[in-house]
Amino acid sequence: MVEVGLARLRDLRQDVEICRDLRRRWGLSLPLSAIGLLVDSFLDGLAAVHRAHAPLLWRQMEQEGDMCYT
């Protein structure tokens, strides 16, 4: 899931490229529709971790004085 999420969001790869790489690297054949679902799951997990740690991040930024308000 992480590999697929990073390939799509960080590396801006297309579903076909991601499927090809998963098949070549891991021998894993997935339908193209599964790629979008895995990306959505990756984003859900990332958002959950962010929400869980947001208060700590805010405190740290306030202590360091690195707050930017727009």
Biopython code that builds the backbone (N, CA, C, O; Angstrom):
import numpy as np
from Bio.PDB.StructureBuilder import StructureBuilder

atoms = [
    (1, "MET", "N", (0.826, -1.183, 0.000)),
    (1, "MET", "CA", (0.000, 0.000, 0.000)),
    (1, "MET", "C", (0.880, 1.261, 0.000)),
    (1, "MET", "O", (0.621, 2.200, -0.752)),
    (2, "VAL", "N", (1.892, 1.274, 0.825)),
    (2, "VAL", "CA", (2.778, 2.440, 0.882)),
    (2, "VAL", "C", (3.520, 2.620, -0.432)),
    (2, "VAL", "O", (3.637, 3.734, -0.942)),
    (3, "GLU", "N", (4.021, 1.519, -0.975)),
    (3, "GLU", "CA", (4.745, 1.601, -2.244)),
    (3, "GLU", "C", (3.846, 2.169, -3.349)),
    (3, "GLU", "O", (4.286, 3.001, -4.142)),
    (4, "VAL", "N", (2.607, 1.723, -3.398)),
    (4, "VAL", "CA", (1.661, 2.206, -4.402)),
    (4, "VAL", "C", (1.328, 3.675, -4.149)),
    (4, "VAL", "O", (1.317, 4.478, -5.083)),
    (5, "GLY", "N", (1.056, 4.032, -2.888)),
    (5, "GLY", "CA", (0.738, 5.426, -2.561)),
    (5, "GLY", "C", (1.862, 6.384, -2.913)),
    (5, "GLY", "O", (1.622, 7.450, -3.480)),
    (6, "LEU", "N", (3.081, 6.010, -2.579)),
    (6, "LEU", "CA", (4.220, 6.872, -2.894)),
    (6, "LEU", "C", (4.466, 6.955, -4.398)),
    (6, "LEU", "O", (4.798, 8.017, -4.925)),
    (7, "ALA", "N", (4.299, 5.828, -5.080)),
    (7, "ALA", "CA", (4.499, 5.843, -6.530)),
    (7, "ALA", "C", (3.523, 6.806, -7.194)),
    (7, "ALA", "O", (3.901, 7.555, -8.095)),
    (8, "ARG", "N", (2.276, 6.787, -6.753)),
    (8, "ARG", "CA", (1.264, 7.654, -7.367)),
    (8, "ARG", "C", (1.445, 9.112, -6.940)),
    (8, "ARG", "O", (1.455, 10.005, -7.786)),
    (9, "LEU", "N", (1.587, 9.358, -5.640)),
    (9, "LEU", "CA", (1.532, 10.727, -5.125)),
    (9, "LEU", "C", (2.873, 11.441, -5.129)),
    (9, "LEU", "O", (2.945, 12.629, -5.446)),
    (10, "ARG", "N", (3.913, 10.743, -4.787)),
    (10, "ARG", "CA", (5.234, 11.378, -4.759)),
    (10, "ARG", "C", (5.891, 11.352, -6.133)),
    (10, "ARG", "O", (6.458, 12.343, -6.593)),
    (11, "ASP", "N", (5.798, 10.187, -6.774)),
    (11, "ASP", "CA", (6.506, 10.000, -8.041)),
    (11, "ASP", "C", (5.637, 10.298, -9.256)),
    (11, "ASP", "O", (6.121, 10.272, -10.387)),
    (12, "LEU", "N", (4.341, 10.585, -9.027)),
    (12, "LEU", "CA", (3.384, 10.938, -10.081)),
    (12, "LEU", "C", (3.303, 9.866, -11.171)),
    (12, "LEU", "O", (3.213, 10.182, -12.358)),
    (13, "ARG", "N", (3.335, 8.594, -10.754)),
    (13, "ARG", "CA", (3.266, 7.478, -11.697)),
    (13, "ARG", "C", (1.812, 7.171, -12.028)),
    (13, "ARG", "O", (0.918, 7.407, -11.215)),
    (14, "GLN", "N", (1.586, 6.655, -13.203)),
    (14, "GLN", "CA", (0.259, 6.255, -13.661)),
    (14, "GLN", "C", (-0.037, 4.829, -13.188)),
    (14, "GLN", "O", (0.873, 4.058, -12.887)),
    (15, "ASP", "N", (-1.334, 4.498, -13.128)),
    (15, "ASP", "CA", (-1.753, 3.172, -12.667)),
    (15, "ASP", "C", (-1.084, 2.046, -13.460)),
    (15, "ASP", "O", (-0.642, 1.053, -12.883)),
    (16, "VAL", "N", (-1.015, 2.204, -14.767)),
    (16, "VAL", "CA", (-0.410, 1.167, -15.616)),
    (16, "VAL", "C", (1.055, 0.969, -15.252)),
    (16, "VAL", "O", (1.529, -0.166, -15.188)),
    (17, "GLU", "N", (1.772, 2.051, -15.015)),
    (17, "GLU", "CA", (3.182, 1.946, -14.634)),
    (17, "GLU", "C", (3.334, 1.243, -13.289)),
    (17, "GLU", "O", (4.209, 0.395, -13.114)),
    (18, "ILE", "N", (2.474, 1.604, -12.345)),
    (18, "ILE", "CA", (2.546, 1.005, -11.016)),
    (18, "ILE", "C", (2.262, -0.490, -11.100)),
    (18, "ILE", "O", (2.966, -1.286, -10.479)),
    (19, "CYS", "N", (1.234, -0.885, -11.863)),
    (19, "CYS", "CA", (0.917, -2.305, -12.042)),
    (19, "CYS", "C", (2.083, -3.056, -12.654)),
    (19, "CYS", "O", (2.432, -4.150, -12.209)),
    (20, "ARG", "N", (2.677, -2.470, -13.667)),
    (20, "ARG", "CA", (3.812, -3.115, -14.336)),
    (20, "ARG", "C", (4.975, -3.310, -13.357)),
    (20, "ARG", "O", (5.598, -4.371, -13.326)),
    (21, "ASP", "N", (5.260, -2.271, -12.555)),
    (21, "ASP", "CA", (6.371, -2.360, -11.615)),
    (21, "ASP", "C", (6.100, -3.379, -10.510)),
    (21, "ASP", "O", (7.015, -4.087, -10.091)),
    (22, "LEU", "N", (4.855, -3.463, -10.032)),
    (22, "LEU", "CA", (4.510, -4.453, -9.007)),
    (22, "LEU", "C", (4.651, -5.875, -9.556)),
    (22, "LEU", "O", (5.111, -6.780, -8.859)),
    (23, "ARG", "N", (4.255, -6.049, -10.794)),
    (23, "ARG", "CA", (4.370, -7.370, -11.423)),
    (23, "ARG", "C", (5.845, -7.745, -11.612)),
    (23, "ARG", "O", (6.247, -8.877, -11.341)),
    (24, "ARG", "N", (6.642, -6.782, -12.080)),
    (24, "ARG", "CA", (8.063, -7.047, -12.319)),
    (24, "ARG", "C", (8.812, -7.264, -11.003)),
    (24, "ARG", "O", (9.613, -8.191, -10.883)),
    (25, "ARG", "N", (8.550, -6.417, -10.034)),
    (25, "ARG", "CA", (9.327, -6.455, -8.789)),
    (25, "ARG", "C", (8.891, -7.569, -7.842)),
    (25, "ARG", "O", (9.725, -8.248, -7.243)),
    (26, "TRP", "N", (7.574, -7.751, -7.712)),
    (26, "TRP", "CA", (7.054, -8.681, -6.704)),
    (26, "TRP", "C", (6.290, -9.870, -7.301)),
    (26, "TRP", "O", (5.875, -10.762, -6.562)),
    (27, "GLY", "N", (6.101, -9.895, -8.607)),
    (27, "GLY", "CA", (5.305, -10.946, -9.208)),
    (27, "GLY", "C", (3.831, -10.818, -8.872)),
    (27, "GLY", "O", (3.096, -11.805, -8.911)),
    (28, "LEU", "N", (3.398, -9.623, -8.545)),
    (28, "LEU", "CA", (2.033, -9.341, -8.103)),
    (28, "LEU", "C", (1.235, -8.729, -9.242)),
    (28, "LEU", "O", (1.585, -7.667, -9.758)),
    (29, "SER", "N", (0.175, -9.397, -9.626)),
    (29, "SER", "CA", (-0.696, -8.890, -10.692)),
    (29, "SER", "C", (-1.981, -8.372, -10.072)),
    (29, "SER", "O", (-2.752, -9.136, -9.490)),
    (30, "LEU", "N", (-2.206, -7.091, -10.198)),
    (30, "LEU", "CA", (-3.407, -6.463, -9.664)),
    (30, "LEU", "C", (-4.195, -5.818, -10.796)),
    (30, "LEU", "O", (-3.607, -5.361, -11.777)),
    (31, "PRO", "N", (-5.519, -5.775, -10.670)),
    (31, "PRO", "CA", (-6.289, -5.015, -11.647)),
    (31, "PRO", "C", (-6.028, -3.520, -11.463)),
    (31, "PRO", "O", (-5.714, -3.068, -10.362)),
    (32, "LEU", "N", (-6.161, -2.771, -12.533)),
    (32, "LEU", "CA", (-5.930, -1.328, -12.446)),
    (32, "LEU", "C", (-6.809, -0.677, -11.386)),
    (32, "LEU", "O", (-6.381, 0.271, -10.726)),
    (33, "SER", "N", (-8.030, -1.171, -11.214)),
    (33, "SER", "CA", (-8.937, -0.574, -10.233)),
    (33, "SER", "C", (-8.404, -0.696, -8.806)),
    (33, "SER", "O", (-8.755, 0.114, -7.949)),
    (34, "ALA", "N", (-7.569, -1.687, -8.542)),
    (34, "ALA", "CA", (-7.015, -1.873, -7.205)),
    (34, "ALA", "C", (-6.017, -0.777, -6.851)),
    (34, "ALA", "O", (-5.847, -0.452, -5.676)),
    (35, "ILE", "N", (-5.365, -0.211, -7.840)),
    (35, "ILE", "CA", (-4.362, 0.823, -7.576)),
    (35, "ILE", "C", (-5.014, 2.032, -6.911)),
    (35, "ILE", "O", (-4.506, 2.526, -5.903)),
    (36, "GLY", "N", (-6.114, 2.510, -7.450)),
    (36, "GLY", "CA", (-6.815, 3.643, -6.848)),
    (36, "GLY", "C", (-7.275, 3.345, -5.440)),
    (36, "GLY", "O", (-7.200, 4.209, -4.566)),
    (37, "LEU", "N", (-7.750, 2.133, -5.208)),
    (37, "LEU", "CA", (-8.190, 1.753, -3.858)),
    (37, "LEU", "C", (-7.016, 1.737, -2.879)),
    (37, "LEU", "O", (-7.151, 2.164, -1.733)),
    (38, "LEU", "N", (-5.877, 1.246, -3.334)),
    (38, "LEU", "CA", (-4.690, 1.244, -2.475)),
    (38, "LEU", "C", (-4.203, 2.658, -2.175)),
    (38, "LEU", "O", (-3.773, 2.945, -1.058)),
    (39, "VAL", "N", (-4.269, 3.533, -3.161)),
    (39, "VAL", "CA", (-3.884, 4.934, -2.940)),
    (39, "VAL", "C", (-4.824, 5.576, -1.929)),
    (39, "VAL", "O", (-4.376, 6.298, -1.039)),
    (40, "ASP", "N", (-6.124, 5.319, -2.058)),
    (40, "ASP", "CA", (-7.091, 5.861, -1.095)),
    (40, "ASP", "C", (-6.810, 5.352, 0.315)),
    (40, "ASP", "O", (-6.881, 6.119, 1.275)),
    (41, "SER", "N", (-6.494, 4.072, 0.446)),
    (41, "SER", "CA", (-6.169, 3.503, 1.754)),
    (41, "SER", "C", (-4.898, 4.127, 2.325)),
    (41, "SER", "O", (-4.816, 4.399, 3.523)),
    (42, "PHE", "N", (-3.924, 4.347, 1.472)),
    (42, "PHE", "CA", (-2.683, 5.001, 1.900)),
    (42, "PHE", "C", (-2.975, 6.397, 2.448)),
    (42, "PHE", "O", (-2.464, 6.779, 3.501)),
    (43, "LEU", "N", (-3.804, 7.155, 1.721)),
    (43, "LEU", "CA", (-4.147, 8.503, 2.167)),
    (43, "LEU", "C", (-4.944, 8.490, 3.462)),
    (43, "LEU", "O", (-4.741, 9.348, 4.320)),
    (44, "ASP", "N", (-5.847, 7.528, 3.613)),
    (44, "ASP", "CA", (-6.599, 7.401, 4.864)),
    (44, "ASP", "C", (-5.667, 7.146, 6.035)),
    (44, "ASP", "O", (-5.813, 7.751, 7.097)),
    (45, "GLY", "N", (-4.711, 6.255, 5.840)),
    (45, "GLY", "CA", (-3.748, 5.965, 6.896)),
    (45, "GLY", "C", (-2.865, 7.147, 7.213)),
    (45, "GLY", "O", (-2.590, 7.425, 8.380)),
    (46, "LEU", "N", (-2.421, 7.841, 6.195)),
    (46, "LEU", "CA", (-1.588, 9.025, 6.385)),
    (46, "LEU", "C", (-2.349, 10.109, 7.142)),
    (46, "LEU", "O", (-1.798, 10.757, 8.031)),
    (47, "ALA", "N", (-3.612, 10.301, 6.786)),
    (47, "ALA", "CA", (-4.441, 11.293, 7.468)),
    (47, "ALA", "C", (-4.654, 10.912, 8.928)),
    (47, "ALA", "O", (-4.632, 11.779, 9.802)),
    (48, "ALA", "N", (-4.860, 9.628, 9.203)),
    (48, "ALA", "CA", (-5.067, 9.176, 10.579)),
    (48, "ALA", "C", (-3.826, 9.423, 11.434)),
    (48, "ALA", "O", (-3.932, 9.871, 12.576)),
    (49, "VAL", "N", (-2.656, 9.131, 10.880)),
    (49, "VAL", "CA", (-1.406, 9.380, 11.617)),
    (49, "VAL", "C", (-1.227, 10.878, 11.844)),
    (49, "VAL", "O", (-0.812, 11.300, 12.924)),
    (50, "HIS", "N", (-1.536, 11.670, 10.842)),
    (50, "HIS", "CA", (-1.415, 13.124, 10.981)),
    (50, "HIS", "C", (-2.339, 13.641, 12.082)),
    (50, "HIS", "O", (-1.912, 14.411, 12.942)),
    (51, "ARG", "N", (-3.612, 13.215, 12.056)),
    (51, "ARG", "CA", (-4.559, 13.653, 13.090)),
    (51, "ARG", "C", (-4.100, 13.227, 14.475)),
    (51, "ARG", "O", (-4.215, 13.993, 15.432)),
    (52, "ALA", "N", (-3.584, 12.019, 14.586)),
    (52, "ALA", "CA", (-3.149, 11.514, 15.888)),
    (52, "ALA", "C", (-1.962, 12.294, 16.441)),
    (52, "ALA", "O", (-1.823, 12.433, 17.656)),
    (53, "HIS", "N", (-1.114, 12.799, 15.564)),
    (53, "HIS", "CA", (0.100, 13.486, 16.010)),
    (53, "HIS", "C", (0.037, 15.000, 15.851)),
    (53, "HIS", "O", (1.002, 15.687, 16.186)),
    (54, "ALA", "N", (-1.059, 15.532, 15.355)),
    (54, "ALA", "CA", (-1.160, 16.977, 15.122)),
    (54, "ALA", "C", (-0.928, 17.803, 16.391)),
    (54, "ALA", "O", (-0.194, 18.789, 16.325)),
    (55, "PRO", "N", (-1.518, 17.451, 17.547)),
    (55, "PRO", "CA", (-1.257, 18.269, 18.741)),
    (55, "PRO", "C", (0.227, 18.327, 19.102)),
    (55, "PRO", "O", (0.733, 19.381, 19.487)),
    (56, "LEU", "N", (0.913, 17.210, 18.981)),
    (56, "LEU", "CA", (2.348, 17.194, 19.258)),
    (56, "LEU", "C", (3.105, 18.059, 18.256)),
    (56, "LEU", "O", (4.026, 18.785, 18.631)),
    (57, "LEU", "N", (2.725, 17.983, 16.999)),
    (57, "LEU", "CA", (3.382, 18.801, 15.976)),
    (57, "LEU", "C", (3.171, 20.285, 16.241)),
    (57, "LEU", "O", (4.105, 21.078, 16.130)),
    (58, "TRP", "N", (1.932, 20.665, 16.593)),
    (58, "TRP", "CA", (1.656, 22.068, 16.898)),
    (58, "TRP", "C", (2.491, 22.552, 18.075)),
    (58, "TRP", "O", (3.079, 23.632, 18.017)),
    (59, "ARG", "N", (2.549, 21.749, 19.160)),
    (59, "ARG", "CA", (3.353, 22.149, 20.333)),
    (59, "ARG", "C", (4.814, 22.319, 19.958)),
    (59, "ARG", "O", (5.458, 23.282, 20.375)),
    (60, "GLN", "N", (5.333, 21.399, 19.183)),
    (60, "GLN", "CA", (6.734, 21.469, 18.770)),
    (60, "GLN", "C", (7.002, 22.726, 17.944)),
    (60, "GLN", "O", (8.003, 23.408, 18.161)),
    (61, "MET", "N", (6.120, 23.031, 17.009)),
    (61, "MET", "CA", (6.309, 24.221, 16.175)),
    (61, "MET", "C", (6.196, 25.492, 17.006)),
    (61, "MET", "O", (6.945, 26.444, 16.785)),
    (62, "GLU", "N", (5.276, 25.517, 17.952)),
    (62, "GLU", "CA", (5.149, 26.694, 18.811)),
    (62, "GLU", "C", (6.397, 26.892, 19.656)),
    (62, "GLU", "O", (6.847, 28.023, 19.840)),
    (63, "GLN", "N", (6.955, 25.812, 20.168)),
    (63, "GLN", "CA", (8.173, 25.900, 20.974)),
    (63, "GLN", "C", (9.360, 26.380, 20.157)),
    (63, "GLN", "O", (10.205, 27.127, 20.650)),
    (64, "GLU", "N", (9.417, 25.951, 18.920)),
    (64, "GLU", "CA", (10.546, 26.327, 18.070)),
    (64, "GLU", "C", (10.342, 27.667, 17.392)),
    (64, "GLU", "O", (11.272, 28.211, 16.797)),
    (65, "GLY", "N", (9.145, 28.198, 17.477)),
    (65, "GLY", "CA", (8.874, 29.499, 16.862)),
    (65, "GLY", "C", (8.793, 29.460, 15.352)),
    (65, "GLY", "O", (9.032, 30.472, 14.693)),
    (66, "ASP", "N", (8.459, 28.311, 14.792)),
    (66, "ASP", "CA", (8.421, 28.161, 13.360)),
    (66, "ASP", "C", (7.009, 28.239, 12.807)),
    (66, "ASP", "O", (6.732, 27.666, 11.753)),
    (67, "MET", "N", (6.114, 28.930, 13.490)),
    (67, "MET", "CA", (4.734, 28.997, 13.053)),
    (67, "MET", "C", (4.586, 30.017, 11.926)),
    (67, "MET", "O", (5.108, 31.128, 12.015)),
    (68, "CYS", "N", (3.890, 29.644, 10.891)),
    (68, "CYS", "CA", (3.567, 30.529, 9.788)),
    (68, "CYS", "C", (2.058, 30.646, 9.741)),
    (68, "CYS", "O", (1.364, 29.634, 9.647)),
    (69, "TYR", "N", (1.546, 31.837, 9.805)),
    (69, "TYR", "CA", (0.117, 32.039, 9.711)),
    (69, "TYR", "C", (-0.185, 32.736, 8.396)),
    (69, "TYR", "O", (0.440, 33.739, 8.050)),
    (70, "THR", "N", (-1.149, 32.194, 7.670)),
    (70, "THR", "CA", (-1.504, 32.828, 6.389)),
    (70, "THR", "C", (-2.931, 33.297, 6.446)),
    (70, "THR", "O", (-3.435, 33.859, 5.474)),
]
sb = StructureBuilder()
sb.init_structure("model")
sb.init_model(0)
sb.init_chain("A")
sb.init_seg("    ")
for serial, (resi, resn, name, xyz) in enumerate(atoms, 1):
    if name == "N":
        sb.init_residue(resn, " ", resi, " ")
    sb.init_atom(name, np.array(xyz, "f"), 0.0, 1.0, " ", f" {name:<3s}", serial, name[0])
structure = sb.get_structure()
